[in-house]
């Protein structure tokens, strides 16, 4: 019985976030924008829609990011590219582009700096050595104990 309740709840949650392929783009934009800067809701939305919409989600989130012009939305784009669309050629380069935009808008957000630093590691390294050192120094200024940044600086 308990398993059935959980299954029903999951289906309700999925219905809330799963989009119809026939919705016009302005309705999808309105829906995503209405989620606001709620990290959990946007993450759930991306999980349920990344396979069906893929690169189209980048187009939609990019439109919102340009309008809202906040670090949060560019960070979401970086996450989408790096986590949900990692199998697409150039996704890590796109993630780097969006994370750098997010960092330009909020230079004190260590989660963005950590995400940038992750792009300097396998499977596909997209940061140059100079970029690694630059962002490691920025991260160390905010998090002096960052092992990731210290490893880059001391290498």
N, C-alpha and C positions, 0 to 999 in steps of 0.2 A: 504494500500500500504506500509506504513512504517513497519508494522508488517511483511509483506512478505520479505522486505529487511533485517530485523533483522534475520528472519528465514534462509534466504539464506546465510547470513554471518556466522551464527552459523554452518550451514552445511558445509561450506567451512572450517571453523576452525576445525570442528570435523574431516573432511577428512584429514586434515593436520596432526593431532595427533593420529588418530585411526589406529592401526596396523592390518594387515591381519594376521590371525592365521597361515598362511602357510609360513610366512617369516622365513628363517633360523636364528638361534640365533645370528650369527655374523652380519647379516644385522640389526637386532634390536639393538645390541650393538653399531654399527656404528651410527644408527639413534639417540639413546639416547645421545651418546658422542657428536654428532654434535650439540645438543641443548646447550651444554656447561653448564656453571654455571648460566644459566638464570632461576631464580626461577619461574617466571611466566610460561615459556614454560614447565618446568618440572612438575609443579603443574598441568597444563592443560593436559599434557601427562598422568599423573597418574590418573586424573579424568576419562579420556576417556578409559583407559586400565585396571584399577584395577579390575573391575568386570570380564573381560574376562581372564586376565592373572594371577591375584591374587598373589600367593606365587612365581610364576615364575619371577615376577618383582623383588622380593627380590634377587633371584639368579643373575639376570642380573645387577642390581644396585650394588650388592656386588662385582661382577667382575670388574666393573668400579671403585668402591671405592678403591679396592686393587691396581689397576693400577695407579690411580690418586693420591691416598693417601692424600686427603685433607679433612678438616672438613666438607666442603660443602656436599660431596657425602655421608659421613656417616650420616650427619644430614638428608639428603633426605631419607636414609634407615629408620632412626628413625621415620620420618614423615609417611612414607609409612606404617610401622607397626602400629603406634599409631592411625593414622587417617583413612586410607583407608582399613586396614585389621584388625581393632579392634575386629571383630567378631571371629577371628581365635584364638584358644587356644594358649597361650604363646606369643601372639603378643606384649603385653606390656613389657614382659621380653626381647624380642628381641629389642624392641624400646630402652629400657634402655641400653642394650649392645651397640647399635649403637650410641646413644647419648653420652655415656661415651667415646667411641672411638673418636667421633667428638670433645669432650671437651679436650681430651688428645692432639689433634692436634691444637686446638685453645682455650686456656684456658681463653681468654678474651671475647669470644662470649657469651653475656648474653642471647641471644635467646636459645642457647643450654642449658644453666643452667636453664632457665625457663622451658624448655621442660622436663628436668630431674626432676625438682621440681613437675611438673604436674603428674608425675608417682608416687608421694607420696600421691595422692588424689584418692578418689573413682572414678570410680566404682571398679577398681581392684588396690589395693595398692601393688606396687612391690619394693618400697624402704624401707629399714629398718630405724628405728629411727636414728641410727648412720649415715647412708647415708644421711638422710634428713638434719641433723644438719651440716654435712660436706659440702654438696652442698649449703645449705643456707648460711653458712659462706663465701663460695667462691662468691656467688651471692652478698652478702652484701658488700664485698670488692670492687666490681665493681659498684653496685647500692645500695648505703647506704639507700635509701628510699624504697626499695622493700618490699611491704606489705607482700607478700608471704613468703619471707625469714625471715622477722621480726617475723611473726606469729610462724614460726617453732622455731626460737631461743628463743622466749619468752614463749614457751609452756612448 
